Amino acid sequence: MPTILEITDIIGTSAFAISALFLYKQYKFDLLGLIIIAILTALGGGVIRALLLNQTPTIFIDNTPIIIVILSLTIGYLIKIKRSFEERSSFLLLDAIGLVSFSIMGSSIAIEHNLGYFGVIFISMISAVGGGVLRDLLLNRIPVLLTGGFYGMVSIIIGTIMFFFDINIIIMFGIGLFLRLLAIKYKWSISLAKEDNS
């Protein structure tokens, strides 16, 4: 039986992989392009995390993550989930699930490595947004991390809570997802610039 952390990892991987279907129509990817973007988004953060912790990235020694990405894409395409992705809310929900899942995963791994507070929140954020940053750079877009309002802050908050408190992962997932969805609904922002209403 998979552990709660392994289930969290699978959920995050699947959510980020399927979110690539939202972009495939916009950027007119071919099949290989879609797979590359899905793998980069879903697994890129984990690769960066592993390298920072002086580990061999899991995808280089275990086929399971790639299989999860391919299966998620296939299932998503077969049930024509891409049609609902024409609504931005569907993409944002999947992205929120991936963000929270990988923030929890990253925080847990950092704590297991006895990292300090800054190390935990940094690994939490890299795990969650690293793949998305690589994706956006490849697509010549400004990474969401830099413009997405409360996006990166969710990872920092999750890392902070998990560092200071021994909290149940399922409860942490609920808190993190609720926080991200609130941020989306109410358009929370930590922008330094005032909106130009002229």
Secondary structure by P-SEA (a helix, b strand, c coil): cccaaaaaaaaaaaaaaaacccccccccccaaaaaaaaaaaacaaaaaaaaaacccccccccaaaaaaaaaaaaaaaaaccccccccaaaaaaaaaaaaaaaaaaaaaaaaaacccaaaaaaaaaaaacaaaaaaaaaaccccccccccaaaaaaaaaaaaaaaccccaaaaaaaaaaaaaaaaaacccccccccccc
